[in-house]
Amino acid sequence: MMFSRRRTWVGRLICPILLVGMLPAFGAFADEPEPTNVSFDGLIASPQPGWPQWRGVRRDGISDETGLLDQWPDTGPPLLWQIAGLGTGWSSPIVVGQRIYITGDVGDDLVIFAFDLEGRLQWQVRNGQAWKGPYPGSRATCTYADGRLYHLNAHGRLVCLAADTGQELWAINVLERFEGRNITWALSECLLVDGDRVIVTPGGRRGLMAALHKEDGRTLWTTPALGDDDATYSSPILFQHADRRIIANCSSAHGFGVDADSGELLWTVPLSNRFATNVSAPVYDRGQMYYVTPYGEEGRAYRLVPTAAGFDAELVWEAPMDTVTGCAVLWDGIMYVSGYRRAKWWFALDWQTGETVAQQKDLTTGAAIYADGSLMVLDERGAAGMYRIDGNGLQPAGRFVLVDDRIRDAWAHPVLLDGRLYLRYHDRLWCFDVRQ
């Protein structure tokens, strides 16, 4: 099935206007009046500058930048620089002001690096031990807030650093504090900062999720344990719906949501598989949640219905998606996502129905970001590509090989800021100029 005109996409879903600019609903239609007394509903953006956290300001893989290339040369966009020596790892960079922050396992240490915008090292510090278990390497991306960096290592050590110098300000072990246990492939959560709270999901007997004060690490609230569930590999999102601020994430066997201000559990949905491996982050838009897990409950969308106790999550549709390391990108009523075992390529799904409206097979499963009418992808085999999104679906607009070796673990998410596309594969970070 081919796409209909772009205007019908807008007609199916108005919320991307809210997601991108927090403009009034129906702002796309000049002949319709702006509503009044309507509460904001949508993802809550970080107030921090730049690309301050995993997957961008709203954790949705969407950039508001324009003026970008609409076609890549066969050799890829112009390379500005590359750096090596990051060690082993899958964390993505974040970019704030004149600094780039990224992590890697170097020898026996988890190292947090700070570079300037030309790739020159400014400082590096240790955050505990490297992960030497299955799939060795650093996992989580740093989060920036008000001059500080927050990072969770694979063993549960959560550290707060001064972003300008790397000085350690405080640290705790969340598995010890909340009586959790590490998981097969190690903790991988990219921390969320919400106001004065650092949000973490230790999955312990003393806290499924917890909020720590960002100044000193003391516990502000906890969500009670969810049965025998442990932590898993996904990271939370923050949004507002029905006049509540909500955090959604996954445990080893459930998708769930909690009240962002109290930690109260608001709903759960089943999300289990034999490996207790939930990696892909939830997706939210206008009262609808999407969760996905491989080998079990695959792609499922739920409608959130307010109740006296929180919300009922009512199943709306199912799709045969089994995403693992990548995450979905929702734009203009269409969700872009790749499969893992069943169909290891890229799909466009209608957000309202779950129906496949387009697919492309030239890139394998991976991670993507959206910007300026294009989807930019790094697939797990080390190829980078771009699709133009138009009335005819996903149109290939350039592809090049980033990593020449035969690999299957290019899992870091792309980053885009100020016309620069950052791609990471283990020891190396590349910076490309994607401006017109």
C-alpha positions as CSV (number, residue, x, y, z in Angstrom):
1,M,0.0,0.0,0.0
2,M,1.3,3.5,-0.9
3,F,0.9,6.6,1.2
4,S,-1.8,9.0,0.5
5,R,-1.1,12.7,0.3
6,R,0.8,14.3,3.2
7,R,-2.2,16.4,4.2
8,T,-4.2,13.2,5.0
9,W,-1.4,12.2,7.4
10,V,-2.0,15.5,9.2
11,G,-5.6,14.8,9.2
12,R,-5.1,11.4,10.9
13,L,-2.9,12.8,13.6
14,I,-2.5,16.4,14.8
15,C,-0.3,15.7,17.8
16,P,3.1,15.9,16.0
17,I,2.5,19.7,15.9
18,L,2.3,19.5,19.7
19,L,5.3,17.2,19.9
20,V,7.6,19.5,17.9
21,G,6.6,22.9,18.9
22,M,3.9,22.6,21.7
23,L,1.7,24.8,19.4
24,P,-2.1,24.8,19.8
25,A,-3.8,21.7,18.5
26,F,-5.1,22.0,14.9
27,G,-2.6,24.7,14.2
28,A,-2.0,23.2,10.8
29,F,-5.3,24.4,9.6
30,A,-5.4,28.2,9.2
31,D,-9.2,28.4,8.7
32,E,-9.9,26.7,12.1
33,P,-10.0,28.6,15.4
34,E,-7.4,27.9,18.0
35,P,-9.0,26.0,21.0
36,T,-9.0,27.6,24.4
37,N,-8.7,26.0,27.9
38,V,-7.2,22.9,26.4
39,S,-4.6,21.2,28.6
40,F,-1.3,20.3,26.9
41,D,-1.1,16.6,26.0
42,G,2.2,15.1,24.7
43,L,5.8,14.4,25.4
44,I,7.5,16.8,27.8
45,A,10.7,18.3,26.4
46,S,13.8,18.8,28.5
47,P,14.5,22.5,29.2
48,Q,18.2,21.9,28.6
49,P,19.9,23.2,25.5
50,G,21.2,21.2,22.6
51,W,20.9,17.4,22.5
52,P,21.0,16.9,26.3
53,Q,19.9,13.3,26.7
54,W,19.3,10.0,24.9
55,R,17.2,10.4,21.7
56,G,17.0,14.2,22.0
57,V,15.0,16.7,24.0
58,R,11.8,14.7,24.0
59,R,13.4,11.2,23.9
60,D,11.6,10.5,20.7
61,G,14.4,10.6,18.1
62,I,13.0,13.8,16.5
63,S,15.0,16.9,15.7
64,D,13.4,20.2,14.8
65,E,16.3,21.2,12.5
66,T,15.7,22.3,8.9
67,G,17.9,23.2,6.0
68,L,19.4,19.7,5.8
69,L,20.6,17.7,2.8
70,D,17.7,16.0,1.0
71,Q,20.1,13.5,-0.7
72,W,23.3,12.0,0.5
73,P,26.3,11.5,-1.9
74,D,27.3,7.8,-2.5
75,T,30.2,8.3,-0.2
76,G,28.1,9.9,2.5
77,P,27.8,13.5,3.7
78,P,31.1,15.4,4.2
79,L,33.1,14.1,7.1
80,L,34.2,16.9,9.5
81,W,36.2,14.7,11.8
82,Q,36.4,11.4,13.6
83,I,38.0,10.3,16.9
84,A,39.1,6.9,18.2
85,G,40.0,5.6,21.6
86,L,36.5,5.5,23.1
87,G,36.8,1.8,24.0
88,T,34.0,-0.6,23.7
89,G,30.4,0.5,24.0
90,W,27.0,1.3,22.5
91,S,26.2,4.6,24.2
92,S,25.4,7.6,22.1
93,P,26.9,11.0,22.5
94,I,25.0,14.0,23.9
95,V,25.9,17.5,22.8
96,V,25.4,20.6,25.0
97,G,27.0,24.0,24.4
98,Q,30.6,23.5,23.3
99,R,30.9,19.9,24.7
100,I,30.2,16.4,23.5
101,Y,29.9,13.7,26.2
102,I,30.2,10.0,25.6
103,T,31.2,6.8,27.4
104,G,33.2,3.7,26.7
105,D,34.7,0.7,28.5
106,V,38.5,1.1,28.4
107,G,40.4,-1.7,30.0
108,D,38.9,-2.3,33.4
109,D,37.1,1.0,33.6
110,L,33.9,2.7,32.5
111,V,35.1,6.0,31.2
112,I,33.1,9.2,30.6
113,F,34.7,11.5,28.0
114,A,34.2,15.1,27.3
115,F,35.3,16.5,23.9
116,D,34.9,19.9,22.3
117,L,33.0,20.4,19.1
118,E,36.1,19.6,17.0
119,G,36.6,16.3,18.7
120,R,39.5,17.4,21.0
121,L,39.5,15.8,24.4
122,Q,38.7,18.1,27.3
123,W,38.6,15.6,30.2
124,Q,37.9,12.0,31.1
125,V,36.8,10.4,34.3
126,R,36.0,6.9,35.6
127,N,32.6,5.7,36.6
128,G,33.3,2.4,38.2
129,Q,34.1,-0.9,36.5
130,A,33.8,-1.9,32.9
131,W,31.3,-4.6,32.0
132,K,33.1,-7.9,31.3
133,G,30.0,-10.1,31.1
134,P,28.1,-11.0,27.9
135,Y,28.5,-8.4,25.3
136,P,31.2,-6.4,27.1
137,G,31.0,-2.6,26.7
138,S,29.4,0.5,28.1
139,R,25.7,0.8,27.8
140,A,23.9,3.9,28.9
141,T,24.0,7.4,27.5
142,C,24.8,10.4,29.8
143,T,22.1,12.9,30.7
144,Y,22.8,16.6,31.1
145,A,20.9,19.0,33.4
146,D,21.9,22.4,34.8
147,G,25.6,22.0,34.5
148,R,25.7,18.4,35.7
149,L,26.0,15.0,34.1
150,Y,24.2,11.9,35.3
151,H,25.2,8.4,34.3
152,L,24.3,4.8,35.3
153,N,27.0,2.2,34.7
154,A,26.4,-1.5,34.0
155,H,26.7,-2.5,37.6
156,G,24.2,0.1,39.0
157,R,26.6,2.9,40.0
158,L,24.8,6.2,39.4
159,V,27.1,9.2,39.3
160,C,26.6,12.9,39.2
161,L,29.5,14.9,37.7
162,A,30.3,18.6,37.1
163,A,29.9,18.9,33.4
164,D,32.7,21.5,33.0
165,T,35.4,19.6,34.8
166,G,34.2,16.0,35.3
167,Q,34.5,16.3,39.1
168,E,32.4,13.7,40.9
169,L,29.8,15.4,43.1
170,W,28.0,12.3,44.4
171,A,27.3,8.6,43.5
172,I,25.2,5.7,44.8
173,N,24.6,2.1,43.8
174,V,21.0,1.7,42.9
175,L,21.0,-2.1,43.1
176,E,22.3,-1.9,46.7
177,R,19.9,0.9,47.8
178,F,16.8,-0.6,46.3
179,E,17.7,-4.3,46.7
180,G,17.8,-5.1,43.0
181,R,19.8,-7.6,41.1
182,N,21.7,-7.1,37.9
183,I,20.4,-8.6,34.7
184,T,21.9,-10.9,32.1
185,W,23.3,-8.3,29.8
186,A,23.7,-5.6,32.5
187,L,21.8,-2.4,33.4
188,S,21.5,-0.1,30.4
189,E,19.0,2.6,31.4
190,C,19.6,6.1,30.1
191,L,18.6,8.3,33.1
192,L,15.8,10.8,32.9
193,V,16.0,14.1,34.7
194,D,12.7,15.7,35.6
195,G,13.0,19.0,37.4
196,D,14.9,18.3,40.6
197,R,14.6,14.5,40.2
198,V,16.8,11.9,38.6
199,I,14.6,8.9,37.5
200,V,16.0,5.4,37.6
201,T,14.4,1.9,37.3
202,P,16.3,-0.4,39.5
203,G,13.6,-3.1,39.6
204,G,14.4,-4.0,43.2
205,R,12.4,-5.2,46.1
206,R,12.5,-1.7,47.6
207,G,11.6,0.1,44.3
208,L,10.6,-0.7,40.8
209,M,11.3,2.9,39.9
210,A,12.8,5.7,42.0
211,A,13.3,9.4,42.0
212,L,16.5,10.8,43.4
213,H,17.3,14.4,44.2
214,K,19.6,15.6,41.5
215,E,21.7,17.7,44.0
216,D,22.7,14.9,46.4
217,G,21.1,11.6,45.4
218,R,18.7,11.2,48.3
219,T,15.5,9.2,47.6
220,L,12.4,11.4,47.0
221,W,9.9,8.7,46.0
222,T,9.7,5.1,45.0
223,T,7.3,2.9,43.1
224,P,6.7,-0.4,44.9
225,A,8.1,-3.5,43.4
226,L,6.1,-5.2,40.7
227,G,6.0,-8.8,41.8
228,D,9.2,-10.6,40.9
229,D,10.0,-8.3,38.0
230,D,13.6,-7.1,37.6
231,A,15.0,-4.1,35.8
232,T,15.3,-4.5,32.0
233,Y,17.2,-2.7,29.3
234,S,14.8,0.1,28.2
235,S,14.7,3.8,29.2
236,P,11.8,6.0,30.3
237,I,9.8,8.7,28.6
238,L,8.0,11.6,30.2
239,F,4.7,13.0,29.0
240,Q,1.5,14.7,30.1
241,H,-2.0,13.2,29.7
242,A,-5.3,13.8,31.4
243,D,-3.7,16.6,33.4
244,R,-1.1,14.2,34.9
245,R,2.6,14.1,34.3
246,I,3.5,10.5,33.6
247,I,6.7,8.4,33.2
248,A,6.4,5.2,31.2
249,N,9.0,2.5,31.0
250,C,9.4,-1.3,31.1
251,S,10.4,-3.9,33.6
252,S,11.4,-7.5,32.8
253,A,7.8,-8.6,32.3
254,H,5.6,-5.5,32.0
255,G,5.1,-2.1,30.4
256,F,4.0,0.4,33.0
257,G,3.3,4.0,33.8
258,V,3.8,6.0,37.0
259,D,2.8,9.4,38.3
260,A,5.9,11.6,37.7
261,D,5.4,13.6,40.9
262,S,4.6,10.8,43.4
263,G,5.8,7.5,41.8
264,E,2.2,6.0,42.1
265,L,1.8,3.1,39.7
266,L,-0.9,4.0,37.2
267,W,-1.1,0.9,34.9
268,T,0.7,-2.2,33.7
269,V,0.5,-4.3,30.6
270,P,2.1,-7.7,29.9
271,L,5.5,-7.5,28.2
272,S,7.2,-10.8,28.8
273,N,9.5,-13.1,26.9
274,R,11.8,-16.0,27.8
275,F,14.8,-13.8,28.0
276,A,13.2,-11.0,30.1
277,T,14.6,-8.6,27.5
278,N,12.6,-5.4,26.9
279,V,14.9,-3.0,25.2
280,S,12.9,-0.6,22.9
281,A,11.5,2.4,24.7
282,P,7.7,3.0,24.9
283,V,6.0,5.4,22.5
284,Y,3.3,7.8,23.5
285,D,0.9,10.1,21.5
286,R,-2.5,11.5,22.4
287,G,-3.6,9.0,24.9
288,Q,-2.1,6.0,23.2
289,M,0.9,3.9,24.3
290,Y,3.0,1.5,22.3
291,Y,5.1,-1.2,23.8
292,V,7.1,-3.9,22.0
293,T,9.1,-7.0,23.0
294,P,10.7,-9.8,21.0
295,Y,9.8,-13.5,21.4
296,G,6.6,-12.6,23.2
297,E,4.0,-9.8,23.1
298,E,5.1,-8.0,20.0
299,G,4.1,-4.5,18.9
300,R,0.9,-3.5,20.8
301,A,-0.9,-0.2,21.1
302,Y,-3.0,0.6,24.1
303,R,-5.5,3.4,24.8
304,L,-5.2,5.0,28.2
305,V,-8.6,5.3,29.9
306,P,-8.7,7.3,33.2
307,T,-10.1,5.5,36.2
308,A,-10.3,6.4,39.9
309,A,-7.1,4.3,40.5
310,G,-5.1,5.5,37.5
311,F,-5.7,4.2,34.0
312,D,-6.9,1.2,32.2
313,A,-4.8,0.3,29.2
314,E,-7.1,-1.1,26.5
315,L,-5.6,-2.9,23.6
316,V,-6.2,-1.0,20.3
317,W,-4.1,-3.0,17.8
318,E,-1.3,-5.5,17.4
319,A,1.5,-5.6,14.8
320,P,4.1,-8.3,14.1
321,M,7.0,-6.1,15.2
322,D,9.8,-7.6,17.4
323,T,12.1,-4.6,17.7
324,V,15.1,-5.0,20.0
325,T,18.0,-2.5,20.0
326,G,16.3,0.2,18.0
327,C,13.3,2.3,18.9
328,A,10.3,3.6,17.0
329,V,10.1,7.1,15.7
330,L,6.6,8.6,15.5
331,W,6.0,11.5,13.0
332,D,2.8,12.9,11.5
333,G,0.7,9.9,12.3
334,I,3.1,7.3,11.0
335,M,5.4,5.2,13.2
336,Y,8.8,4.2,11.7
337,V,10.3,1.1,13.1
338,S,12.4,-1.9,12.2
339,G,11.9,-5.6,13.0
340,Y,14.4,-8.0,14.4
341,R,13.8,-11.7,13.6
342,R,10.6,-11.8,11.7
343,A,11.3,-9.0,9.2
344,K,14.7,-7.4,9.7
345,W,14.0,-4.2,7.8
346,W,12.1,-0.9,8.0
347,F,8.4,-0.3,8.3
348,A,6.0,2.6,8.4
349,L,2.9,1.8,10.5
350,D,-0.3,3.8,10.8
351,W,-0.4,5.0,14.4
352,Q,-4.2,4.6,14.6
353,T,-4.5,1.1,13.1
354,G,-1.1,-0.5,13.2
355,E,-1.4,-1.3,9.4
356,T,1.8,-1.3,7.4
357,V,1.7,1.6,4.9
358,A,5.3,1.3,3.5
359,Q,8.5,-0.7,4.0
360,Q,12.1,-0.7,2.8
361,K,14.6,-3.5,2.8
362,D,17.9,-1.9,1.8
363,L,18.8,-1.2,5.5
364,T,18.6,-3.8,8.2
365,T,17.3,-3.4,11.8
366,G,18.8,-0.3,13.6
367,A,18.2,3.0,15.2
368,A,16.8,6.2,13.5
369,I,16.1,9.9,14.0
370,Y,13.8,12.1,12.1
371,A,14.6,15.6,10.8
372,D,13.5,17.9,8.0
373,G,11.4,15.4,6.1
374,S,13.9,12.5,6.4
375,L,14.6,9.5,8.5
376,M,18.3,9.0,9.2
377,V,19.3,5.4,10.1
378,L,22.3,3.6,11.4
379,D,21.7,-0.1,10.9
380,E,23.3,-2.9,13.0
381,R,25.6,-4.0,10.2
382,G,27.3,-0.6,10.1
383,A,25.5,1.0,7.1
384,A,24.1,4.5,7.4
385,G,21.2,5.6,5.2
386,M,18.5,8.2,4.7
387,Y,14.9,7.9,3.6
388,R,12.8,10.8,2.4
389,I,9.3,10.8,3.8
390,D,6.8,11.9,1.1
391,G,3.5,11.0,-0.5
392,N,5.0,7.9,-2.0
393,G,6.3,6.3,1.3
394,L,9.9,5.8,2.3
395,Q,12.2,6.9,-0.5
396,P,15.9,6.0,-0.3
397,A,18.0,9.1,-0.4
398,G,21.5,7.9,0.2
399,R,23.4,5.0,1.8
400,F,27.0,4.5,2.7
401,V,29.1,2.0,4.7
402,L,30.3,3.5,8.0
403,V,32.1,0.3,9.2
404,D,33.9,-1.9,6.7
405,D,34.2,-4.9,9.0
406,R,31.6,-7.7,8.9
407,I,29.6,-6.7,12.1
408,R,26.1,-7.1,13.6
409,D,26.3,-4.8,16.6
410,A,26.2,-1.2,15.4
411,W,23.6,-0.3,18.0
412,A,24.3,3.3,19.1
413,H,21.6,5.8,18.2
414,P,22.3,8.6,15.8
415,V,22.5,12.2,17.1
416,L,21.8,15.4,15.1
417,L,22.5,19.0,16.3
418,D,23.4,22.2,14.4
419,G,23.6,20.4,11.1
420,R,26.0,17.8,12.4
421,L,25.2,14.1,12.4
422,Y,27.1,12.0,15.0
423,L,27.4,8.3,14.5
424,R,29.2,5.9,16.9
425,Y,30.6,2.4,16.5
426,H,32.4,1.2,19.6
427,D,35.9,2.8,19.6
428,R,35.1,5.5,17.1
429,L,32.8,8.6,16.7
430,W,32.2,10.3,13.4
431,C,30.9,13.8,12.8
432,F,29.3,14.5,9.4
433,D,28.1,17.8,8.0
434,V,24.5,17.3,6.7
435,R,23.6,20.9,6.1
436,Q,22.4,22.0,2.6
